[in-house]
Amino acid sequence: MDKFFKLKENGTSISTEIMAGLTTFFAMSYILFVNPSILAISGMPFQAVFLATIISSAIGTLVMGLFANVPYAQAPGMGLNAFFTFTVVFGLGYRWEQALAMVFLCGMINIIITVTKFRKLIIKSIPESLQHAIGGGIGIFVAYVGIKNAGFLQFTSDSNSIVSSTVENNQATNVVSNGGIVPALANFNNPAILLGVIGLVITSILVIKQVRGAILIGIITTSIIAIPMGIVDLSQVNFQENSFGNSFKELGTTFGAAFGPNGMSSLFADTSKIPQVLLTVLAFSLSDIFDTIGTFIGTGRRTGIFTKEDEEAVEKSSGIKSKMDRALFSDAIATSAGAILGTSNVTTFVESAAGIAAGGRTGLTSVVVAILFLLSSFLSPIVGVVPAQATAPALIIVGIMMMASFKEINWTDLEDAIPAFFTSIFMGLCYSISYGIAAGFIFYVIVKVVTGKKKEISPVLWIVTLLFLINFIVIGVL
């Protein structure tokens, strides 16, 4: 095992990798329940999507660990699943089977651009200041996710600020508000929020004292404290309702649906809609590509997972020879695999940073996560016992650690500071890594053009920025 994963070479051990795998899994296990909840709104069967989420996550993460030997986990991406349901199905009127077909095409495109080095050229074209901004921005994003999951924030929106909402059983759900929504600190008067505070204090102390496995210990300890506080009710654990058998029966509905009569074959039946279909696939691809690139750059460089030699190998090699080549390829094939099973884009999860912070440095961490995903298909009620307030402190602490990348940016030089600011802030406020990168690229081009330094903009950066602008125009029109 040491020889296969190169544990000594990467300064790690089996126990550390297992601890890191457990940490990553619990930090991202919420996706097991959130993803089916979102996709079920589109008409997909919940239990089928639940199992598709598990299998696609396990496949993608296992390939990442065994083929690329890096400690990253994959699962259906947040934001991409919302785009699938609310934009493609509800907004554009496509069937969920057709949306799955689009996701499959997105995966195939990502495989092609990975093999043909275009994806690697994108990484090479990102200026160093923006690379540091992406790393720090992901820190803001991860910390914000943690703060939100802990319930520390509340948002107020009056009726004039509501743009749209979905009504179910006479109750408004999935409400979309404009800039009139006002964030504020929540009242610390309920057990769930207090648990988040307790978990944050415990995890902070453990990390500061450099306790081995601090983040995982924090998650477990907070989960145990949640029981006497009444936040976790063990009597509600229902093995029958969420059984593997029920999920497996429903999986037949979604498996291969992307290629059925309501999927791929009907997607291009109406020639007038082909441009719209292609632009929608482009929107899927851009978000998927830059979520992954952002995660790799933001976490890989600072921790040494991707060294300078790896980055140089990406630039010089052809095919999929370097470590980052293999990681990008692993991410690309996971999306197509997920579409076949019946879920939206599978992508590299930024919560992998929690496991990396716990010491994960090799693919063994990913293998542990993949095994836990598979086990969760039988033990989903137990996995669901871990409350969001238990994993939220881990995300907050990891976000703080990642924000160290900001010190490498020259904030006194506005040519660097303006693109870096929009890259990092938009990641958190837009809840999207790819949108943050898009904002940074656009402002970088603007800054270089107005300062007469157009030659510093690479052709690839021009092309990607133009694609982002087209993407935003398409989303605005749709």
C-alpha positions as CSV (number, residue, x, y, z in Angstrom):
1,M,0.0,0.0,0.0
2,D,2.9,2.4,0.8
3,K,4.5,1.7,-2.5
4,F,1.2,2.1,-4.5
5,F,0.1,5.4,-2.9
6,K,3.7,6.6,-2.2
7,L,2.8,7.4,1.4
8,K,6.4,8.0,2.7
9,E,7.2,10.1,-0.3
10,N,4.3,12.3,0.4
11,G,5.0,12.5,4.2
12,T,1.9,10.7,5.3
13,S,0.8,7.4,6.8
14,I,-2.2,5.0,6.6
15,S,-3.7,6.2,9.8
16,T,-3.5,9.9,8.7
17,E,-5.0,9.1,5.3
18,I,-7.9,7.2,6.9
19,M,-8.5,10.1,9.3
20,A,-8.4,12.5,6.4
21,G,-10.9,10.3,4.4
22,L,-13.3,10.3,7.3
23,T,-13.0,14.0,7.7
24,T,-13.7,14.7,4.0
25,F,-16.6,12.3,3.9
26,F,-18.4,13.8,6.9
27,A,-17.8,17.3,5.6
28,M,-19.5,16.5,2.3
29,S,-22.0,13.8,3.3
30,Y,-24.8,16.4,3.3
31,I,-24.8,16.0,-0.5
32,L,-26.3,12.5,-0.1
33,F,-29.6,14.1,1.0
34,V,-29.4,17.6,-0.5
35,N,-28.8,16.4,-4.1
36,P,-31.8,14.1,-4.2
37,S,-34.0,16.8,-2.6
38,I,-33.1,19.3,-5.3
39,L,-33.3,16.9,-8.3
40,A,-36.6,15.3,-7.0
41,I,-38.2,18.7,-7.6
42,S,-37.6,18.1,-11.4
43,G,-39.7,14.9,-11.2
44,M,-36.8,12.5,-10.6
45,P,-37.5,9.7,-8.0
46,F,-35.8,10.7,-4.7
47,Q,-34.5,7.2,-3.8
48,A,-33.1,6.6,-7.3
49,V,-31.2,9.9,-7.2
50,F,-30.0,9.1,-3.7
51,L,-28.4,5.8,-4.9
52,A,-27.2,7.4,-8.1
53,T,-25.5,10.1,-6.0
54,I,-23.7,7.5,-3.9
55,I,-22.6,5.3,-6.8
56,S,-21.4,8.1,-9.0
57,S,-19.6,9.8,-6.1
58,A,-17.9,6.4,-5.2
59,I,-16.9,5.8,-8.8
60,G,-15.5,9.3,-9.4
61,T,-13.7,9.4,-6.1
62,L,-12.2,5.9,-6.5
63,V,-10.9,6.8,-9.9
64,M,-9.4,10.0,-8.5
65,G,-7.7,8.0,-5.8
66,L,-6.4,4.9,-7.7
67,F,-5.7,6.6,-11.1
68,A,-4.5,10.1,-10.1
69,N,-3.4,9.3,-6.5
70,V,-4.6,12.6,-5.1
71,P,-6.8,13.2,-2.0
72,Y,-9.9,14.7,-3.7
73,A,-13.5,13.4,-3.5
74,Q,-16.2,13.8,-6.1
75,A,-19.9,14.1,-5.9
76,P,-22.8,15.9,-7.7
77,G,-22.0,19.6,-7.5
78,M,-24.1,22.1,-5.6
79,G,-25.2,24.9,-7.9
80,L,-25.0,22.6,-10.9
81,N,-27.8,20.5,-9.5
82,A,-29.8,23.7,-9.0
83,F,-29.1,24.8,-12.5
84,F,-30.3,21.4,-13.7
85,T,-33.6,21.7,-11.9
86,F,-34.6,25.3,-11.9
87,T,-33.0,26.6,-15.1
88,V,-32.9,23.6,-17.5
89,V,-36.1,21.8,-16.4
90,F,-38.3,24.5,-15.0
91,G,-36.9,27.6,-16.8
92,L,-36.3,26.1,-20.3
93,G,-39.0,23.4,-20.1
94,Y,-36.8,20.3,-20.8
95,R,-37.6,16.9,-19.3
96,W,-35.2,15.7,-16.7
97,E,-34.2,12.9,-19.0
98,Q,-33.1,15.5,-21.6
99,A,-31.2,17.4,-18.9
100,L,-29.3,14.2,-18.1
101,A,-28.5,13.8,-21.7
102,M,-27.0,17.4,-21.6
103,V,-25.0,16.5,-18.6
104,F,-23.6,13.4,-20.4
105,L,-22.6,15.6,-23.4
106,C,-20.9,18.0,-20.9
107,G,-18.9,15.1,-19.5
108,M,-17.8,14.0,-23.0
109,I,-16.8,17.6,-23.9
110,N,-14.7,17.8,-20.7
111,I,-13.0,14.5,-21.5
112,I,-12.1,15.8,-25.0
113,I,-10.7,19.1,-23.8
114,T,-8.7,17.3,-21.1
115,V,-7.1,14.9,-23.5
116,T,-6.4,17.7,-26.1
117,K,-4.6,19.8,-23.5
118,F,-7.2,22.7,-23.8
119,R,-8.1,22.3,-20.1
120,K,-4.4,22.4,-19.2
121,L,-3.8,25.5,-21.3
122,I,-6.6,27.2,-19.3
123,I,-4.7,26.5,-16.1
124,K,-1.4,27.8,-17.6
125,S,-3.1,31.0,-18.8
126,I,-4.3,32.0,-15.3
127,P,-2.1,34.8,-14.0
128,E,-0.3,34.0,-10.7
129,S,-2.1,36.8,-8.8
130,L,-5.5,35.3,-9.8
131,Q,-4.3,31.8,-8.8
132,H,-3.6,33.1,-5.3
133,A,-7.0,34.9,-5.4
134,I,-8.7,31.7,-6.4
135,G,-7.1,29.9,-3.4
136,G,-8.1,32.6,-0.9
137,G,-11.5,32.9,-2.6
138,I,-12.2,29.3,-2.1
139,G,-11.4,29.9,1.5
140,I,-14.1,32.6,1.7
141,F,-16.5,30.3,-0.1
142,V,-15.9,27.3,2.2
143,A,-16.0,29.4,5.3
144,Y,-19.3,31.0,4.1
145,V,-20.8,27.6,3.5
146,G,-19.9,26.7,7.0
147,I,-21.3,29.9,8.5
148,K,-24.5,29.4,6.6
149,N,-24.8,25.7,7.5
150,A,-24.3,26.5,11.1
151,G,-27.3,28.8,11.0
152,F,-25.3,31.9,12.1
153,L,-27.0,34.0,9.4
154,Q,-30.6,35.0,8.7
155,F,-31.9,36.7,5.6
156,T,-34.9,39.1,5.5
157,S,-36.8,39.7,2.2
158,D,-39.9,41.7,1.8
159,S,-42.6,40.9,-0.8
160,N,-41.3,43.4,-3.3
161,S,-37.8,41.7,-3.3
162,I,-39.2,38.3,-4.2
163,V,-38.5,37.5,-7.9
164,S,-39.9,33.9,-8.0
165,S,-40.8,31.0,-5.8
166,T,-42.1,27.4,-6.0
167,V,-45.3,26.8,-4.1
168,E,-45.9,23.3,-2.6
169,N,-48.8,22.6,-0.3
170,N,-49.7,26.3,-0.1
171,Q,-46.2,27.1,1.1
172,A,-43.5,29.0,-0.8
173,T,-40.3,27.0,-1.3
174,N,-37.1,27.8,-3.3
175,V,-37.7,31.5,-3.1
176,V,-35.6,33.7,-5.3
177,S,-35.0,37.3,-4.1
178,N,-33.2,40.2,-5.6
179,G,-30.8,42.6,-4.0
180,G,-33.4,43.7,-1.5
181,I,-32.6,40.7,0.7
182,V,-30.8,41.7,3.9
183,P,-28.4,39.4,5.7
184,A,-28.0,39.7,9.5
185,L,-26.6,37.7,12.4
186,A,-29.1,35.2,13.6
187,N,-30.5,35.3,17.1
188,F,-28.6,32.8,19.2
189,N,-31.7,31.6,21.0
190,N,-32.2,28.1,19.6
191,P,-30.3,24.8,20.3
192,A,-29.1,24.3,16.7
193,I,-27.3,27.6,16.5
194,L,-25.9,27.1,20.0
195,L,-24.6,23.7,18.9
196,G,-22.8,25.4,15.9
197,V,-21.1,27.8,18.4
198,I,-20.1,25.0,20.7
199,G,-18.8,23.0,17.7
200,L,-16.8,26.0,16.4
201,V,-15.2,26.6,19.8
202,I,-14.3,23.0,20.3
203,T,-12.9,22.6,16.8
204,S,-10.9,25.9,17.0
205,I,-9.3,24.8,20.3
206,L,-8.4,21.4,18.9
207,V,-6.8,22.9,15.8
208,I,-4.9,25.6,17.7
209,K,-3.6,23.0,20.1
210,Q,-2.6,20.9,17.0
211,V,-4.4,17.8,18.2
212,R,-4.1,14.9,15.7
213,G,-7.4,14.5,13.8
214,A,-8.7,17.7,15.3
215,I,-11.3,18.4,12.6
216,L,-12.8,14.8,12.7
217,I,-12.8,14.8,16.5
218,G,-14.6,18.1,16.4
219,I,-17.3,16.7,14.0
220,I,-17.8,13.5,16.2
221,T,-17.8,15.4,19.5
222,T,-20.3,18.0,18.2
223,S,-22.6,15.2,16.9
224,I,-22.6,13.5,20.3
225,I,-23.4,16.8,22.1
226,A,-26.3,17.2,19.7
227,I,-28.1,14.2,21.1
228,P,-28.8,15.5,24.7
229,M,-29.5,18.9,23.1
230,G,-32.4,17.3,21.2
231,I,-31.0,18.2,17.8
232,V,-30.3,14.6,16.9
233,D,-33.2,12.2,17.7
234,L,-31.9,8.6,17.4
235,S,-35.5,7.3,17.6
236,Q,-36.1,8.8,14.2
237,V,-33.5,6.6,12.5
238,N,-35.6,4.7,9.9
239,F,-33.7,1.8,8.2
240,Q,-36.8,0.6,6.4
241,E,-37.8,3.8,4.6
242,N,-34.3,4.5,3.4
243,S,-33.3,0.9,2.7
244,F,-30.9,-0.1,0.0
245,G,-33.7,-2.3,-1.6
246,N,-36.1,0.6,-2.1
247,S,-33.3,2.7,-3.6
248,F,-32.2,0.0,-6.0
249,K,-35.7,-0.6,-7.3
250,E,-36.1,3.1,-8.2
251,L,-32.6,3.3,-9.8
252,G,-34.0,1.5,-12.8
253,T,-36.0,4.6,-13.6
254,T,-33.0,6.9,-13.9
255,F,-30.3,4.5,-15.0
256,G,-29.7,5.0,-18.8
257,A,-32.6,7.4,-19.0
258,A,-30.3,9.9,-20.7
259,F,-30.3,7.6,-23.8
260,G,-34.0,6.7,-23.7
261,P,-36.8,8.0,-25.9
262,N,-37.3,11.0,-23.6
263,G,-33.6,11.7,-23.4
264,M,-30.9,12.1,-26.1
265,S,-33.0,11.0,-29.1
266,S,-35.6,13.7,-28.3
267,L,-33.1,16.4,-27.4
268,F,-32.2,17.2,-31.0
269,A,-35.6,16.4,-32.5
270,D,-36.6,20.0,-32.7
271,T,-33.9,21.7,-34.9
272,S,-35.0,25.2,-33.8
273,K,-33.9,24.3,-30.2
274,I,-30.4,23.0,-31.1
275,P,-28.6,26.3,-30.5
276,Q,-30.3,26.6,-27.1
277,V,-29.3,23.0,-26.3
278,L,-25.7,23.6,-27.3
279,L,-25.5,26.8,-25.2
280,T,-27.0,25.1,-22.2
281,V,-24.4,22.3,-22.5
282,L,-21.7,25.1,-22.7
283,A,-23.1,26.6,-19.5
284,F,-22.9,23.2,-17.7
285,S,-19.3,22.7,-19.0
286,L,-18.0,26.1,-18.0
287,S,-19.2,25.7,-14.4
288,D,-18.0,22.2,-14.1
289,I,-14.5,22.9,-15.6
290,F,-13.8,26.0,-13.5
291,D,-15.2,24.5,-10.2
292,T,-12.6,21.8,-10.6
293,I,-9.7,23.9,-11.8
294,G,-10.4,26.4,-9.0
295,T,-10.4,23.6,-6.4
296,F,-7.1,22.1,-7.7
297,I,-5.3,25.4,-7.8
298,G,-6.7,26.6,-4.5
299,T,-5.8,23.6,-2.5
300,G,-3.2,21.7,-4.5
301,R,-0.4,24.3,-4.8
302,R,-0.4,25.5,-1.1
303,T,-0.3,22.0,0.3
304,G,2.2,20.6,-2.2
305,I,-0.2,18.0,-3.7
306,F,0.5,19.5,-7.1
307,T,4.1,20.7,-7.1
308,K,5.8,23.0,-9.6
309,E,7.1,19.9,-11.4
310,D,3.5,18.7,-11.8
311,E,2.4,22.0,-13.2
312,E,5.4,22.0,-15.6
313,A,4.6,18.5,-16.6
314,V,1.0,19.6,-17.5
315,E,2.4,22.2,-19.8
316,K,5.0,20.0,-21.5
317,S,3.4,16.5,-21.6
318,S,0.9,15.2,-24.0
319,G,-2.0,12.9,-23.1
320,I,-2.6,12.2,-19.4
321,K,0.8,11.5,-18.0
322,S,1.2,14.0,-15.1
323,K,-0.6,13.8,-11.7
324,M,-2.8,16.8,-12.6
325,D,-3.5,15.4,-16.0
326,R,-4.9,12.3,-14.4
327,A,-6.8,14.3,-11.8
328,L,-8.5,16.4,-14.5
329,F,-9.3,13.2,-16.5
330,S,-10.8,11.5,-13.4
331,D,-13.0,14.5,-12.9
332,A,-14.1,14.6,-16.5
333,I,-15.2,10.9,-16.7
334,A,-17.2,11.2,-13.4
335,T,-19.7,13.6,-14.9
336,S,-20.6,11.2,-17.7
337,A,-20.8,8.3,-15.3
338,G,-23.2,10.3,-13.1
339,A,-25.4,11.2,-16.1
340,I,-25.7,7.5,-17.0
341,L,-26.7,6.6,-13.4
342,G,-29.1,9.5,-13.1
343,T,-27.7,12.6,-11.5
344,S,-26.4,16.1,-12.4
345,N,-22.7,17.0,-12.9
346,V,-20.3,15.1,-10.7
347,T,-17.4,17.4,-9.8
348,T,-14.4,17.6,-7.5
349,F,-15.7,18.8,-4.1
350,V,-14.1,21.8,-2.4
351,E,-14.9,20.1,0.9
352,S,-11.9,17.9,0.1
353,A,-10.0,20.7,1.6
354,A,-11.2,19.5,5.0
355,G,-9.5,16.2,4.6
356,I,-6.4,17.8,3.1
357,A,-6.2,20.0,6.2
358,A,-6.4,16.9,8.3
359,G,-3.3,15.6,6.6
360,G,-4.6,13.8,3.5
361,R,-2.0,13.8,0.7
362,T,-2.5,10.8,-1.5
363,G,-5.2,8.8,-3.2
364,L,-5.7,6.6,-0.2
365,T,-7.8,9.4,1.3
366,S,-10.0,9.3,-1.7
367,V,-10.3,5.5,-1.6
368,V,-11.5,5.8,2.1
369,V,-14.1,8.4,1.0
370,A,-15.3,6.1,-1.8
371,I,-15.6,3.1,0.6
372,L,-17.6,5.3,3.0
373,F,-19.9,6.4,0.2
374,L,-20.7,2.8,-0.7
375,L,-21.3,1.9,3.0
376,S,-23.6,4.8,3.3
377,S,-26.0,3.2,0.8
378,F,-26.7,0.7,3.6
379,L,-26.2,3.0,6.6
380,S,-27.8,6.2,5.2
381,P,-30.0,6.8,8.3
382,I,-26.8,6.8,10.5
383,V,-24.9,9.1,8.1
384,G,-27.9,11.4,8.2
385,V,-27.6,11.7,12.0
386,V,-24.6,13.9,11.7
387,P,-26.1,17.4,11.8
388,A,-25.0,20.3,9.6
389,Q,-23.9,22.2,12.8
390,A,-21.3,19.4,13.4
391,T,-19.6,19.7,10.0
392,A,-20.0,23.5,9.7
393,P,-17.1,24.3,12.1
394,A,-14.8,22.1,10.0
395,L,-15.6,24.1,6.9
396,I,-15.1,27.4,8.7
397,I,-11.7,26.4,10.0
398,V,-10.6,25.0,6.7
399,G,-11.7,28.3,5.0
400,I,-9.6,30.3,7.4
401,M,-6.6,28.2,6.6
402,M,-7.1,28.6,2.8
403,M,-7.3,32.4,3.1
404,A,-3.6,32.4,3.8
405,S,-3.1,32.6,0.0
406,F,-4.2,36.3,0.1
407,K,-0.8,37.2,1.6
408,E,0.8,36.5,-1.8
409,I,-1.3,39.2,-3.6
410,N,0.1,42.7,-3.9
411,W,-3.1,44.6,-2.6
412,T,-1.4,48.0,-3.0
413,D,-1.3,47.5,-6.8
414,L,-4.8,48.0,-8.1
415,E,-4.0,46.1,-11.3
416,D,-3.6,43.0,-9.2
417,A,-6.0,43.9,-6.4
418,I,-9.2,44.6,-8.5
419,P,-9.3,41.3,-10.4
420,A,-8.2,39.4,-7.2
421,F,-11.0,41.1,-5.2
422,F,-13.8,40.2,-7.6
423,T,-12.4,36.6,-8.0
424,S,-12.5,36.0,-4.3
425,I,-15.5,37.9,-3.2
426,F,-17.8,36.7,-6.0
427,M,-17.0,33.1,-5.1
428,G,-18.5,33.5,-1.6
429,L,-21.3,35.9,-2.5
430,C,-22.4,34.1,-5.6
431,Y,-21.9,30.7,-4.0
432,S,-20.0,29.6,-7.0
433,I,-16.3,29.0,-7.7
434,S,-16.7,29.3,-11.4
435,Y,-18.6,32.6,-11.2
436,G,-15.8,34.0,-9.0
437,I,-13.2,32.9,-11.6
438,A,-15.4,34.4,-14.4
439,A,-15.5,37.8,-12.6
440,G,-11.8,37.8,-12.0
441,F,-11.1,37.0,-15.7
442,I,-13.4,39.7,-16.9
443,F,-11.9,42.4,-14.7
444,Y,-8.4,41.2,-15.5
445,V,-9.0,41.7,-19.2
446,I,-10.6,45.1,-18.5
447,V,-7.6,46.2,-16.4
448,K,-5.0,45.1,-18.9
449,V,-6.9,46.7,-21.9
450,V,-7.3,50.1,-20.2
451,T,-3.6,50.1,-19.0
452,G,-2.4,49.3,-22.5
453,K,-1.1,45.9,-21.6
454,K,-3.2,43.7,-23.9
455,K,-0.1,41.6,-24.8
456,E,-0.1,40.2,-21.2
457,I,-3.5,38.5,-21.9
458,S,-3.0,35.1,-23.4
459,P,-5.2,33.9,-26.3
460,V,-6.7,31.2,-24.1
461,L,-7.7,33.8,-21.5
462,W,-9.4,35.9,-24.2
463,I,-11.3,32.9,-25.4
464,V,-12.4,31.7,-22.0
465,T,-13.4,35.3,-21.0
466,L,-15.5,35.6,-24.1
467,L,-17.2,32.2,-23.4
468,F,-18.0,33.4,-19.9
469,L,-19.6,36.6,-21.3
470,I,-21.6,34.5,-23.7
471,N,-22.7,32.3,-20.9
472,F,-23.9,35.2,-18.8
473,I,-25.8,36.6,-21.8
474,V,-27.4,33.3,-22.4
475,I,-28.4,32.9,-18.8
476,G,-29.8,36.4,-18.8
477,V,-31.8,35.8,-21.9
478,L,-33.1,32.4,-20.9
